[in-house]
Amino acid sequence: MSRKPRNWERAVSILLLAPSILALAIFVYAFIGWTGYVSLTRWEGAAPDFTFAGLHSYQRLFLGQGTDAIRFHIDLRNMVGFTLFFLIACLSIGFVLAVLVDQRVRAESFFRSVFLFPMAVSFIVTGVAWRWILTPGDPAIGAVGINLLLEKIGLDSLKSLWFTDPTVKFITPDSPVGQILNQIGLGFLASSDVGYAMALTALVIAATWQLSGYTMALYLAGLRSIPDELREAARMDGANELQVYRHIVIPLLQPITLSAVIILGHISLKIYDLVVSMTGSGPGFATDVPALNMWRTTFDATLFAQGAAIAVILLFLVAVLIIPYLAYNTRAEAQR
C-alpha cells in the first residue's frame, strides 16, 4: 500500500514550490495581463495614459490605412513566408542528415557534434556572421562574401542581392504556386496580397543553418527507437529502402515531426534577434517581423498601447500553435 504523505511533508513541498509559483504568477501571467490591459488604453507617449480605448489599437493595426497598418500587414506576410520555408528547410535537411548518420558511419559522434555545433551559437552571432557571408557587394567594391565565391567559380548566374533584395513574389491565381493551391483546394490563399519577399531567403538560410542540426538530433533519436525487426520484415516482403522509409519509418516518426514543427514554429513566429543583427527591417520592410515592429513601436515610437497590442497578437499566434499540441499530448498520456 502506498503511504500517504505526512502533513509536514506536504507543507515542505508547498514551501519549496511556492517561490517558483509566485515568480511565475508575477513575472509571466501578471505581466501578460498587464500587457493585455495596456493594449486596451490610449497610452501613446512617455507619460502613462490609462484611458480605456477598447480595441482601438487592434483596429488600427488590422483595419487602418496608415503606415502602421501597412507595416503590420507586411510583417504578417513576412512571418508566414519565413515560417513556411524555414520549417520545410529544417525538417527536410534534418531528416536527411539523421538518415545519413543513422547508417552507423565511422566517426559518427564527430559528425553529430559538427551538425549540432550551430546550436551553441546565439542568433545574434549567427546574424552577424551570415550578414557578412551574404553581403552582396556593389559596383564600386565588387562582389563580396558568397557572391564573390560564386563569381570565382563561374556561377555568376546564382549571385543574388540577398537581404538587400526588395522584390516580392506575389502568389496570384495565375502563378505556378497559385495553380497548385487551386488544385489542392487552397485557392483562397492565392491573391495579390499574399507573397514572399526575396530578402527573407537570407534569414531562412541563416536560421536553417542554426537549427537543422537540432532537427537532425530529434529525428535521429526517433530512428534509433524504431526496432530493426520492422525494417527487416519489410525487406523480406520485397520492399526496397525507399518503400521502407515511406511506409514504415516516416509514419512512425510523425510524433517527432509534430514536436519539431511546434518547437521550430514558435521560434519562427517570435524571431527577433536574428533579424536585428542581420537585416533589420530591410528595404521596404522586406525583412520586418512582428517582434521587431513591436519593439520599435513600443520603445522607439513610444506607442505603448499599440506595441502591447502587437505583443498580444504574437502571444495569440503562439498559443494557437502550442495549445493544440499540449492538448494532444495530454490526451495521449491519458490513453496510455
C-alpha positions as CSV (number, residue, x, y, z in Angstrom):
1,M,0.0,0.0,0.0
2,S,1.1,3.5,-0.8
3,R,1.9,5.6,2.2
4,K,0.1,8.9,2.4
5,P,2.4,11.9,2.8
6,R,2.5,13.3,6.3
7,N,1.3,16.9,6.9
8,W,4.8,18.2,7.4
9,E,6.0,16.6,4.2
10,R,3.1,18.3,2.3
11,A,3.9,21.6,3.9
12,V,7.6,21.3,3.0
13,S,6.6,20.5,-0.6
14,I,4.4,23.6,-0.8
15,L,7.1,25.8,0.7
16,L,9.7,24.5,-1.9
17,L,7.3,25.1,-4.8
18,A,5.9,28.5,-3.5
19,P,8.8,30.7,-4.7
20,S,8.6,29.3,-8.2
21,I,4.9,29.5,-8.4
22,L,5.0,33.1,-7.1
23,A,7.6,34.1,-9.6
24,L,5.7,32.5,-12.4
25,A,2.5,34.2,-11.4
26,I,4.1,37.6,-11.2
27,F,6.7,37.7,-13.9
28,V,4.7,35.7,-16.5
29,Y,1.0,35.7,-16.1
30,A,0.7,39.1,-14.3
31,F,2.8,40.8,-16.9
32,I,0.7,39.1,-19.7
33,G,-2.4,40.5,-18.0
34,W,-0.7,43.9,-17.7
35,T,0.3,43.9,-21.4
36,G,-3.3,43.0,-22.4
37,Y,-4.7,45.8,-20.3
38,V,-2.2,48.4,-21.7
39,S,-3.3,47.3,-25.3
40,L,-6.8,48.5,-24.4
41,T,-5.7,52.0,-23.4
42,R,-4.6,55.2,-25.1
43,W,-1.0,55.2,-23.9
44,E,0.8,56.8,-26.8
45,G,3.6,58.8,-25.2
46,A,6.3,58.7,-22.5
47,A,3.7,59.6,-19.8
48,P,1.3,56.7,-19.0
49,D,-2.3,57.2,-20.2
50,F,-4.7,54.5,-18.9
51,T,-7.8,56.0,-20.6
52,F,-9.8,53.0,-21.8
53,A,-9.9,52.8,-25.6
54,G,-11.2,49.3,-26.2
55,L,-10.0,47.6,-29.3
56,H,-8.8,50.8,-30.9
57,S,-5.2,49.7,-31.2
58,Y,-6.2,46.4,-32.8
59,Q,-8.5,48.1,-35.3
60,R,-5.7,50.5,-36.1
61,L,-3.4,47.5,-36.9
62,F,-5.8,45.4,-38.9
63,L,-8.2,47.9,-40.4
64,G,-6.2,51.1,-40.5
65,Q,-5.0,52.8,-43.7
66,G,-1.8,54.4,-42.3
67,T,1.8,53.4,-42.3
68,D,1.4,51.4,-39.1
69,A,-1.3,49.2,-40.6
70,I,0.6,48.7,-43.8
71,R,3.8,47.7,-42.0
72,F,1.9,45.3,-39.7
73,H,0.3,43.6,-42.7
74,I,3.7,43.2,-44.3
75,D,5.0,41.8,-41.0
76,L,2.3,39.1,-41.0
77,R,3.1,38.3,-44.6
78,N,6.8,38.0,-43.9
79,M,6.2,35.9,-40.8
80,V,4.1,33.4,-42.7
81,G,6.7,33.2,-45.6
82,F,9.6,32.9,-43.3
83,T,7.9,30.2,-41.1
84,L,6.8,28.2,-44.1
85,F,10.2,28.0,-45.8
86,F,12.1,27.7,-42.5
87,L,10.1,24.7,-41.4
88,I,10.3,23.0,-44.8
89,A,14.1,23.5,-44.9
90,C,14.8,22.4,-41.3
91,L,12.6,19.3,-41.5
92,S,14.0,18.2,-44.9
93,I,17.7,18.8,-44.1
94,G,17.3,17.5,-40.5
95,F,15.7,14.3,-41.7
96,V,18.3,13.7,-44.4
97,L,21.2,14.3,-42.0
98,A,19.6,11.9,-39.5
99,V,19.2,9.2,-42.1
100,L,22.8,9.5,-43.1
101,V,24.1,9.5,-39.5
102,D,21.9,6.5,-38.7
103,Q,23.9,4.4,-41.2
104,R,26.4,3.8,-38.4
105,V,29.1,5.7,-40.3
106,R,32.6,6.0,-38.9
107,A,33.3,8.9,-36.6
108,E,29.5,9.2,-36.0
109,S,30.0,11.2,-32.8
110,F,32.2,13.7,-34.7
111,F,29.5,14.3,-37.4
112,R,26.8,14.7,-34.7
113,S,28.9,17.3,-32.9
114,V,29.5,19.2,-36.2
115,F,25.8,19.3,-37.1
116,L,24.8,20.3,-33.6
117,F,27.5,22.9,-33.1
118,P,25.5,25.8,-34.6
119,M,23.0,25.4,-31.7
120,A,25.8,26.5,-29.3
121,V,25.8,29.9,-31.1
122,S,23.3,32.6,-30.3
123,F,21.1,34.1,-33.1
124,I,23.0,37.4,-32.6
125,V,26.3,35.8,-33.6
126,T,24.6,33.8,-36.4
127,G,23.1,37.0,-37.8
128,V,26.4,38.9,-37.7
129,A,28.3,36.0,-39.4
130,W,25.7,35.4,-42.1
131,R,25.3,39.2,-42.7
132,W,29.0,39.2,-43.8
133,I,28.7,36.0,-45.8
134,L,25.6,37.2,-47.7
135,T,26.6,40.8,-48.2
136,P,26.0,41.2,-52.0
137,G,28.6,44.0,-52.6
138,D,28.1,46.8,-55.1
139,P,29.6,48.0,-58.4
140,A,32.1,50.2,-56.5
141,I,33.8,47.5,-54.5
142,G,32.7,44.5,-56.5
143,A,31.2,41.2,-55.2
144,V,31.9,40.1,-51.6
145,G,31.0,37.1,-49.4
146,I,29.3,34.2,-51.1
147,N,28.7,36.3,-54.3
148,L,32.5,36.6,-54.6
149,L,32.8,32.8,-54.3
150,L,30.2,32.2,-57.0
151,E,31.9,34.7,-59.2
152,K,35.3,32.9,-58.8
153,I,33.9,29.5,-59.7
154,G,32.0,30.8,-62.7
155,L,28.4,30.7,-61.3
156,D,27.6,34.4,-61.8
157,S,24.0,33.5,-62.6
158,L,23.5,32.4,-59.0
159,K,24.6,35.7,-57.5
160,S,21.9,37.5,-55.6
161,L,21.1,40.7,-53.7
162,W,20.3,38.5,-50.7
163,F,18.9,40.6,-47.8
164,T,19.0,43.8,-49.8
165,D,16.6,42.5,-52.4
166,P,13.3,44.4,-52.1
167,T,11.5,42.1,-54.7
168,V,8.2,40.5,-53.5
169,K,7.0,37.5,-55.5
170,F,3.2,37.6,-55.1
171,I,1.1,34.4,-55.3
172,T,-1.6,35.2,-57.8
173,P,-4.1,32.7,-59.0
174,D,-2.3,32.5,-62.4
175,S,1.1,31.9,-60.9
176,P,2.5,28.3,-60.6
177,V,2.1,28.3,-56.9
178,G,-1.4,29.7,-57.2
179,Q,-2.4,26.9,-59.6
180,I,-1.1,24.3,-57.2
181,L,-3.1,25.8,-54.4
182,N,-6.2,25.7,-56.6
183,Q,-5.7,22.0,-57.3
184,I,-5.4,21.1,-53.7
185,G,-8.4,23.2,-52.7
186,L,-6.5,26.1,-51.1
187,G,-7.0,28.6,-53.9
188,F,-8.2,31.3,-51.5
189,L,-4.6,31.7,-50.3
190,A,-3.6,33.0,-53.8
191,S,-4.3,36.7,-54.0
192,S,-2.4,39.9,-54.8
193,D,-1.9,40.4,-51.1
194,V,-0.1,37.1,-50.5
195,G,3.6,36.9,-51.4
196,Y,7.1,36.2,-50.4
197,A,9.8,38.8,-50.0
198,M,13.1,37.6,-51.6
199,A,15.1,39.2,-48.9
200,L,13.7,36.7,-46.4
201,T,15.7,34.0,-48.1
202,A,18.9,35.2,-46.3
203,L,17.1,34.8,-43.0
204,V,15.8,31.4,-43.9
205,I,19.3,30.2,-44.8
206,A,20.8,31.5,-41.5
207,A,18.1,30.1,-39.3
208,T,18.1,26.8,-41.1
209,W,21.9,26.5,-40.6
210,Q,21.5,27.0,-36.9
211,L,18.5,24.7,-36.2
212,S,18.7,21.9,-38.8
213,G,21.2,20.1,-36.6
214,Y,18.7,20.2,-33.7
215,T,16.1,18.7,-36.0
216,M,18.6,16.1,-37.0
217,A,19.0,15.1,-33.3
218,L,15.3,14.8,-32.9
219,Y,14.9,12.6,-36.0
220,L,18.0,10.5,-35.1
221,A,16.5,9.7,-31.7
222,G,13.3,8.7,-33.4
223,L,15.1,6.5,-35.9
224,R,17.1,4.7,-33.2
225,S,13.9,3.9,-31.4
226,I,12.4,2.0,-34.4
227,P,13.0,-1.7,-34.0
228,D,15.2,-3.2,-36.7
229,E,12.8,-6.1,-36.9
230,L,10.2,-3.9,-38.6
231,R,12.6,-2.9,-41.3
232,E,13.9,-6.4,-41.8
233,A,10.3,-7.8,-42.1
234,A,9.5,-5.2,-44.8
235,R,12.7,-6.0,-46.7
236,M,11.8,-9.7,-46.6
237,D,8.4,-8.9,-48.1
238,G,10.2,-7.3,-51.0
239,A,10.2,-3.6,-50.1
240,N,13.2,-1.5,-51.2
241,E,14.8,1.1,-48.9
242,L,12.7,3.9,-50.3
243,Q,9.5,2.0,-49.6
244,V,10.7,1.1,-46.1
245,Y,11.2,4.8,-45.3
246,R,8.0,5.8,-47.0
247,H,5.6,3.2,-45.4
248,I,7.3,2.4,-42.1
249,V,9.9,4.9,-40.9
250,I,8.2,8.2,-41.8
251,P,4.8,7.2,-40.4
252,L,6.4,6.1,-37.2
253,L,8.3,9.4,-37.0
254,Q,5.1,11.5,-37.1
255,P,5.2,12.4,-33.3
256,I,8.8,13.6,-33.8
257,T,7.8,15.7,-36.8
258,L,4.9,17.2,-34.9
259,S,7.2,18.1,-32.0
260,A,9.8,19.6,-34.4
261,V,7.1,21.7,-36.1
262,I,5.8,23.0,-32.7
263,I,9.3,23.9,-31.5
264,L,10.6,25.4,-34.7
265,G,7.2,27.1,-35.4
266,H,7.1,29.0,-32.2
267,I,10.7,30.1,-32.7
268,S,10.0,31.4,-36.1
269,L,6.8,33.2,-35.0
270,K,8.7,35.3,-32.4
271,I,12.0,35.6,-34.2
272,Y,13.7,38.9,-33.3
273,D,17.4,38.7,-32.5
274,L,18.4,37.1,-35.9
275,V,16.5,39.9,-37.8
276,V,18.0,42.7,-35.6
277,S,21.6,41.5,-36.1
278,M,21.4,40.5,-39.7
279,T,19.0,42.6,-41.7
280,G,16.9,45.0,-39.6
281,S,13.6,45.9,-41.3
282,G,15.3,45.6,-44.7
283,P,14.4,47.6,-47.8
284,G,10.7,48.5,-47.8
285,F,10.1,46.4,-44.7
286,A,11.1,43.3,-46.7
287,T,12.5,41.5,-43.6
288,D,10.5,43.2,-40.9
289,V,8.7,40.9,-38.5
290,P,6.1,41.5,-35.8
291,A,8.5,41.1,-32.9
292,L,10.8,43.8,-34.3
293,N,7.8,46.0,-35.1
294,M,6.6,45.6,-31.5
295,W,10.0,46.7,-30.1
296,R,10.3,49.7,-32.3
297,T,6.7,50.7,-31.9
298,T,6.9,50.5,-28.1
299,F,10.3,51.8,-27.2
300,D,11.3,53.9,-30.2
301,A,8.0,55.5,-31.1
302,T,6.6,55.2,-27.5
303,L,3.3,54.0,-28.8
304,F,2.9,51.7,-25.8
305,A,-0.7,50.7,-26.4
306,Q,-0.1,49.7,-30.0
307,G,3.1,47.9,-29.1
308,A,1.2,46.0,-26.4
309,A,-1.4,45.1,-29.0
310,I,1.2,43.6,-31.3
311,A,2.6,41.6,-28.3
312,V,-0.9,40.2,-27.5
313,I,-1.4,39.2,-31.2
314,L,2.0,37.4,-31.1
315,L,1.0,35.6,-27.9
316,F,-2.2,34.6,-29.5
317,L,-0.4,33.2,-32.6
318,V,2.0,31.2,-30.5
319,A,-0.9,29.9,-28.3
320,V,-2.8,28.8,-31.5
321,L,0.3,26.7,-32.4
322,I,1.1,25.3,-28.9
323,I,-2.2,24.7,-27.1
324,P,-3.5,22.1,-29.6
325,Y,-0.2,20.3,-29.2
326,L,-0.4,20.3,-25.4
327,A,-4.0,19.0,-25.6
328,Y,-2.9,16.3,-28.0
329,N,-0.1,15.2,-25.6
330,T,-2.4,15.3,-22.6
331,R,-4.9,13.0,-24.4
332,A,-2.1,10.7,-25.5
333,E,-0.8,10.4,-21.9
334,A,-4.3,9.7,-20.6
335,Q,-4.8,6.9,-23.0
336,R,-1.6,5.1,-22.0
